[in-house]
Amino acid sequence: MGWKDYFYFSKTERNGITVLIVLIVAIIIFPIINQKVSREKVYDFSEFEHKLNRYEEMLAEYRMAKEHIESARVLQRPTFSETRVQLSPFAFNPNELSKEEFMELGLSERIASNIINYRNAGGQFRYKEDFQRIYSINETLYAQLENYIELPSRERVQTKTAEQAEQQEKSDKQPKPPRLADILIDINRADTTEWQKIRGIGPVFSRRITSYRELLGGFYSLEQLLEVYGMDSTRYQQIADHIFLDSIRLNTININTADFVTLIRHPYLERNQVNSILQMRNRHGPYTSVEDIKRSELIDEELFEKIGPYLSIADSLQVIVNVE
């Protein structure tokens, strides 16, 4: 094969090369021609500018109208000279007079209506100075009516309150008389009334204590009071000298007959622990001893010491606990 064979092309190949060359030339020339032919688009903002100018004119007109209205309102306010001629003051309570009676007092119908509207909206006059809250009651008009208003002055009330506070402070500093007798109650027998005799124990807290005692089945330790909601160590120390615990009978739960609802009501047991106690009873039969519940992984020694006194394997409802 000679070197001329490398430059030989068939008719189809020559046509393809010709088309390719034409495309390349067109791609090169097109941007130049397009740049010369196309023209930059020009936008017309005249209409927008016209609308903007019109908006600014309308805004200026609105501001002028608003100022005119405000000025007219100020001019329409009744002056003291107009009201002073009509005043016929007499002793009155602004919380009680009707619209007509306010007008008999010498006030204009507008001011009387403002007072009635203020009261209808829930407003109340507690002091003389509160009467100045009413629109159109200026200082000069109030000065004429002040001595006729049958209400206390705020300044005098505040002064009196300050004097009372000072007297109370002096009274608090004086030594208080000693208590006539010490109070001592049995925490398992005291009702809510007896609990309230101890300082720091009110109606709500006394109900909490007795309700918790019923849920437990009775207290076997004074420290169980710390489990009552809201009872902290500080409050407990304050009442410790006024409480005691005698030999008592605790209400017990028969673990061989009790159902889930009965067991879960006790404050010391949770759902999983109750289920464990019932499942062991179902699998192994009745318990022969309360200590058998310790075979559950959920009943540790600490929990057993708390719940043990409240459990039994017999039908007896109470157990005697001796308190040293």
Backbone torsions as a table, in degrees:
resi	resn	phi	psi	omega
1	MET	NA	124.1	-178.1
2	GLY	-82.4	169.7	-178.0
3	TRP	-69.5	-21.4	178.3
4	LYS	-68.3	-24.9	-178.9
5	ASP	-64.9	-25.7	-179.3
6	TYR	-71.3	-21.6	-179.0
7	PHE	-105.1	15.2	178.8
8	TYR	-95.6	130.7	179.7
9	PHE	-127.8	144.3	175.8
10	SER	-74.9	172.5	-178.8
11	LYS	-62.8	-41.2	-179.8
12	THR	-64.0	-41.6	-179.5
13	GLU	-67.1	-38.1	178.5
14	ARG	-64.2	-40.6	177.1
15	ASN	-62.8	-40.4	179.7
16	GLY	-64.7	-40.3	179.9
17	ILE	-65.6	-39.6	179.9
18	THR	-61.5	-45.9	179.3
19	VAL	-61.7	-41.9	-179.6
20	LEU	-62.1	-42.2	180.0
21	ILE	-64.8	-40.6	179.3
22	VAL	-61.4	-44.1	179.7
23	LEU	-62.1	-42.7	-179.6
24	ILE	-62.2	-44.3	179.6
25	VAL	-64.1	-39.5	-179.3
26	ALA	-65.2	-40.0	179.8
27	ILE	-64.3	-36.2	-179.2
28	ILE	-73.3	-39.4	-173.7
29	ILE	-82.7	-29.6	-173.0
30	PHE	-57.1	-46.1	179.6
31	PRO	-60.1	-36.9	-178.3
32	ILE	-67.4	-43.6	-179.9
33	ILE	-67.5	-41.6	-178.0
34	ASN	-63.5	-36.2	-180.0
35	GLN	-66.0	-36.3	-178.9
36	LYS	-78.0	-34.2	-175.3
37	VAL	-79.3	-46.1	-176.1
38	SER	-71.1	148.4	179.5
39	ARG	-120.5	148.9	179.7
40	GLU	-67.8	130.6	-177.6
41	LYS	-73.8	136.5	-178.7
42	VAL	-110.1	127.0	-178.4
43	TYR	-97.8	143.8	-179.3
44	ASP	-106.6	111.3	-179.2
45	PHE	-99.5	8.7	-174.8
46	SER	-62.6	-41.1	-179.0
47	GLU	-65.5	-42.3	179.0
48	PHE	-63.2	-43.4	179.7
49	GLU	-63.0	-36.3	178.2
50	HIS	-64.1	-45.2	178.8
51	LYS	-64.8	-38.0	179.0
52	LEU	-64.3	-42.9	178.3
53	ASN	-63.8	-38.8	179.7
54	ARG	-65.4	-39.0	178.3
55	TYR	-62.9	-43.3	179.1
56	GLU	-63.9	-37.0	177.8
57	GLU	-65.6	-43.1	179.1
58	MET	-64.5	-39.3	178.6
59	LEU	-63.2	-40.9	178.1
60	ALA	-65.2	-39.6	177.8
61	GLU	-63.9	-40.4	179.2
62	TYR	-62.5	-43.4	179.8
63	ARG	-63.9	-40.8	179.1
64	MET	-65.0	-40.6	179.2
65	ALA	-64.6	-40.2	179.4
66	LYS	-63.5	-44.5	178.4
67	GLU	-62.4	-37.7	179.4
68	HIS	-64.9	-41.2	179.7
69	ILE	-65.6	-43.1	179.3
70	GLU	-62.5	-40.9	179.0
71	SER	-64.0	-38.3	179.7
72	ALA	-66.1	-38.2	178.6
73	ARG	-62.7	-42.7	-179.8
74	VAL	-62.7	-40.5	-179.2
75	LEU	-69.3	-26.7	-178.2
76	GLN	-81.4	-12.9	-179.6
77	ARG	-64.9	134.8	-178.9
78	PRO	-67.9	135.1	177.7
79	THR	-88.3	161.5	-178.8
80	PHE	-63.6	-33.6	-178.8
81	SER	-64.3	-34.5	178.3
82	GLU	-70.3	-36.3	-176.3
83	THR	-80.4	-33.7	-173.3
84	ARG	-61.4	-33.7	-177.2
85	VAL	-68.0	-31.7	-173.6
86	GLN	-92.4	-8.6	-175.2
87	LEU	-66.7	132.9	172.3
88	SER	-135.1	71.7	-170.0
89	PRO	-66.2	145.3	172.5
90	PHE	-149.7	163.6	-178.2
91	ALA	-61.8	130.8	-177.1
92	PHE	-153.5	156.8	172.7
93	ASN	-111.5	115.7	-175.4
94	PRO	-64.9	-12.1	177.4
95	ASN	-82.9	-8.3	-171.3
96	GLU	-120.4	-26.0	-174.2
97	LEU	-69.1	147.9	173.9
98	SER	-86.3	175.1	179.3
99	LYS	-61.6	-42.8	-178.9
100	GLU	-64.8	-38.0	-179.6
101	GLU	-69.0	-34.6	174.9
102	PHE	-64.1	-37.9	178.8
103	MET	-69.6	-34.3	174.9
104	GLU	-64.7	-29.0	177.4
105	LEU	-65.9	-21.9	179.5
106	GLY	116.7	-0.2	179.7
107	LEU	-81.4	152.2	179.6
108	SER	-71.7	163.3	-179.7
109	GLU	-62.0	-34.9	179.6
110	ARG	-65.2	-45.7	179.6
111	ILE	-65.6	-41.0	178.5
112	ALA	-61.3	-41.1	178.6
113	SER	-65.2	-39.7	177.8
114	ASN	-61.0	-39.9	179.5
115	ILE	-66.0	-45.6	-179.9
116	ILE	-63.3	-42.2	178.6
117	ASN	-63.5	-38.1	178.0
118	TYR	-62.4	-43.0	179.4
119	ARG	-69.1	-40.3	179.6
120	ASN	-63.5	-28.8	178.9
121	ALA	-81.0	2.4	178.8
122	GLY	103.0	0.4	179.6
123	GLY	-71.3	151.1	179.9
124	GLN	-143.5	144.8	178.1
125	PHE	-98.6	112.3	179.3
126	ARG	-98.0	-34.1	180.0
127	TYR	-125.9	163.2	178.1
128	LYS	-57.5	-41.4	-175.9
129	GLU	-62.7	-21.6	-179.4
130	ASP	-65.6	-20.7	-178.7
131	PHE	-65.6	-21.3	-179.8
132	GLN	-75.5	-8.1	178.3
133	ARG	-69.6	-20.9	-177.0
134	ILE	-71.3	133.2	179.1
135	TYR	-60.4	134.8	179.6
136	SER	84.9	-3.5	173.0
137	ILE	-88.7	95.7	-179.3
138	ASN	-86.7	177.7	-175.4
139	GLU	-63.4	-38.5	-178.3
140	THR	-67.1	-43.3	178.7
141	LEU	-66.3	-39.9	178.4
142	TYR	-63.3	-38.8	-179.9
143	ALA	-60.5	-34.4	178.3
144	GLN	-71.5	-31.0	-175.0
145	LEU	-97.3	-12.9	-171.5
146	GLU	-54.6	-47.3	-175.7
147	ASN	-70.5	-13.0	-179.2
148	TYR	-97.0	-9.9	-178.1
149	ILE	-79.9	122.1	-176.8
150	GLU	-88.4	61.5	177.2
151	LEU	-139.4	153.5	178.8
152	PRO	-71.2	157.0	175.7
153	SER	-85.4	137.5	-179.0
154	ARG	-60.0	-39.5	-178.8
155	GLU	-63.5	-42.2	179.9
156	ARG	-67.6	-39.7	179.5
157	VAL	-63.9	-43.0	179.3
158	GLN	-63.9	-39.1	178.0
159	THR	-64.2	-42.8	179.3
160	LYS	-64.9	-40.5	178.6
161	THR	-63.7	-40.8	178.5
162	ALA	-63.2	-39.9	178.1
163	GLU	-65.4	-39.9	178.1
164	GLN	-64.8	-40.1	178.6
165	ALA	-63.9	-39.2	178.8
166	GLU	-65.0	-41.6	178.3
167	GLN	-65.3	-38.8	178.8
168	GLN	-65.3	-39.1	178.7
169	GLU	-62.7	-41.5	177.4
170	LYS	-65.0	-37.3	179.5
171	SER	-66.5	-38.5	-179.8
172	ASP	-66.5	-30.1	-178.7
173	LYS	-75.5	-18.5	179.1
174	GLN	-72.8	142.9	-178.7
175	PRO	-62.5	134.6	-179.7
176	LYS	-84.1	146.7	-179.5
177	PRO	-64.9	146.3	180.0
178	PRO	-66.2	157.0	178.6
179	ARG	-67.4	143.0	-177.5
180	LEU	-69.4	-35.9	-178.4
181	ALA	-155.4	146.8	176.1
182	ASP	-76.7	143.4	180.0
183	ILE	-98.6	134.5	179.0
184	LEU	-139.7	120.6	-176.6
185	ILE	-129.1	152.3	174.9
186	ASP	-87.4	120.2	-173.3
187	ILE	-67.1	-16.7	179.2
188	ASN	-93.2	-11.4	-176.9
189	ARG	-118.6	-19.0	-175.4
190	ALA	-69.9	136.5	174.3
191	ASP	-92.5	-177.0	-175.5
192	THR	-62.8	-33.1	179.9
193	THR	-65.9	-42.9	180.0
194	GLU	-67.2	-38.7	179.5
195	TRP	-61.8	-34.8	-177.2
196	GLN	-72.5	-8.9	175.4
197	LYS	-72.7	-20.4	178.8
198	ILE	-83.3	130.6	180.0
199	ARG	-62.0	131.1	-179.9
200	GLY	98.5	-6.9	178.2
201	ILE	-112.6	109.6	-180.0
202	GLY	-100.2	-171.3	-178.6
203	PRO	-59.4	-43.5	-177.7
204	VAL	-65.6	-46.8	-176.2
205	PHE	-69.3	-35.7	178.5
206	SER	-64.0	-38.0	177.2
207	ARG	-67.5	-36.8	177.1
208	ARG	-60.5	-43.7	-177.2
209	ILE	-64.5	-49.3	-177.7
210	THR	-67.5	-35.5	178.3
211	SER	-66.8	-42.1	179.2
212	TYR	-66.5	-36.4	177.6
213	ARG	-62.2	-39.8	178.8
214	GLU	-67.2	-39.2	178.1
215	LEU	-64.3	-40.8	179.9
216	LEU	-67.7	-41.1	-170.5
217	GLY	104.0	15.2	-178.9
218	GLY	115.4	157.8	177.1
219	PHE	-94.6	139.6	171.1
220	TYR	-114.6	1.8	179.6
221	SER	-151.6	141.1	177.4
222	LEU	-62.4	-34.7	-177.1
223	GLU	-65.2	-15.6	177.5
224	GLN	-63.6	-18.9	176.6
225	LEU	-62.6	-25.4	179.1
226	LEU	-67.7	-14.1	178.7
227	GLU	-84.0	-11.7	178.7
228	VAL	-70.0	135.7	-178.5
229	TYR	-58.7	124.5	178.9
230	GLY	95.9	-9.9	179.8
231	MET	-88.8	110.4	176.5
232	ASP	-107.2	178.3	-176.3
233	SER	-64.3	-33.2	-179.6
234	THR	-65.7	-48.8	179.3
235	ARG	-63.8	-38.4	-178.9
236	TYR	-62.9	-41.5	178.8
237	GLN	-64.7	-31.6	179.6
238	GLN	-68.5	-31.1	-177.4
239	ILE	-103.2	-3.9	-173.3
240	ALA	-58.9	-34.0	-178.2
241	ASP	-76.6	-6.2	-175.7
242	HIS	-113.5	9.0	-178.1
243	ILE	-129.1	153.5	174.7
244	PHE	-152.0	169.2	-179.0
245	LEU	-134.6	118.0	-179.7
246	ASP	-94.8	176.2	174.7
247	SER	-60.0	129.1	-172.9
248	ILE	-135.0	170.0	175.8
249	ARG	-113.2	124.4	178.7
250	LEU	-94.2	139.1	172.4
251	ASN	-74.5	124.2	-175.4
252	THR	-110.6	163.2	179.0
253	ILE	-113.8	127.7	178.1
254	ASN	-78.6	109.6	-176.5
255	ILE	-73.7	-8.2	177.2
256	ASN	-89.7	-13.8	-178.9
257	THR	-126.0	-16.1	-175.3
258	ALA	-67.8	143.2	175.7
259	ASP	-96.5	-177.0	-176.2
260	PHE	-62.1	-44.1	-176.5
261	VAL	-62.0	-41.2	-179.1
262	THR	-65.4	-43.7	-177.3
263	LEU	-71.8	-38.7	-175.0
264	ILE	-71.2	-18.1	179.0
265	ARG	-70.4	-19.9	-178.5
266	HIS	-75.1	133.4	-175.3
267	PRO	-62.1	-22.6	-175.5
268	TYR	-85.6	-10.4	-175.3
269	LEU	-111.3	141.3	176.1
270	GLU	-109.4	171.9	-174.2
271	ARG	-57.3	-48.3	-177.3
272	ASN	-64.9	-37.8	179.3
273	GLN	-67.4	-40.2	177.7
274	VAL	-64.1	-44.3	178.0
275	ASN	-60.9	-38.1	179.1
276	SER	-64.6	-43.1	179.3
277	ILE	-62.2	-43.8	-178.9
278	LEU	-69.5	-38.1	179.7
279	GLN	-66.7	-39.9	178.0
280	MET	-65.3	-37.3	177.9
281	ARG	-65.8	-38.9	-179.9
282	ASN	-69.5	-34.1	-177.8
283	ARG	-81.2	-40.8	-171.5
284	HIS	-109.4	-1.1	179.9
285	GLY	89.5	-177.0	-177.2
286	PRO	-57.2	149.1	177.0
287	TYR	-74.3	140.9	175.4
288	THR	-97.2	-13.2	178.6
289	SER	-153.8	147.9	177.5
290	VAL	-60.9	-32.1	-178.8
291	GLU	-66.3	-13.3	179.5
292	ASP	-63.3	-22.5	-179.0
293	ILE	-68.7	-15.3	179.3
294	LYS	-71.5	-9.0	175.8
295	ARG	-69.4	-18.0	176.0
296	SER	-74.2	139.0	178.7
297	GLU	-68.2	-17.4	-178.1
298	LEU	-90.3	-6.8	179.4
299	ILE	-109.0	98.3	178.5
300	ASP	-90.5	178.8	-174.9
301	GLU	-66.2	-37.4	-179.7
302	GLU	-64.1	-44.4	178.7
303	LEU	-67.0	-38.0	-178.6
304	PHE	-64.3	-37.1	179.2
305	GLU	-64.6	-30.0	179.6
306	LYS	-80.4	-45.6	-172.7
307	ILE	-88.4	-23.3	-175.6
308	GLY	-50.6	-48.1	-177.8
309	PRO	-61.4	-17.4	-177.6
310	TYR	-98.0	3.9	-178.6
311	LEU	-115.1	152.9	176.9
312	SER	-151.4	169.0	177.2
313	ILE	-114.9	7.0	180.0
314	ALA	-116.6	177.6	-178.3
315	ASP	-87.6	0.6	-179.5
316	SER	-66.5	141.5	-175.0
317	LEU	-92.9	-15.4	-177.4
318	GLN	-135.0	153.8	176.2
319	VAL	-134.1	138.6	-179.8
320	ILE	-84.9	131.2	176.9
321	VAL	-120.5	121.9	179.5
322	ASN	-87.6	127.3	-179.4
323	VAL	-107.7	123.9	179.9
324	GLU	-77.1	NA	NA
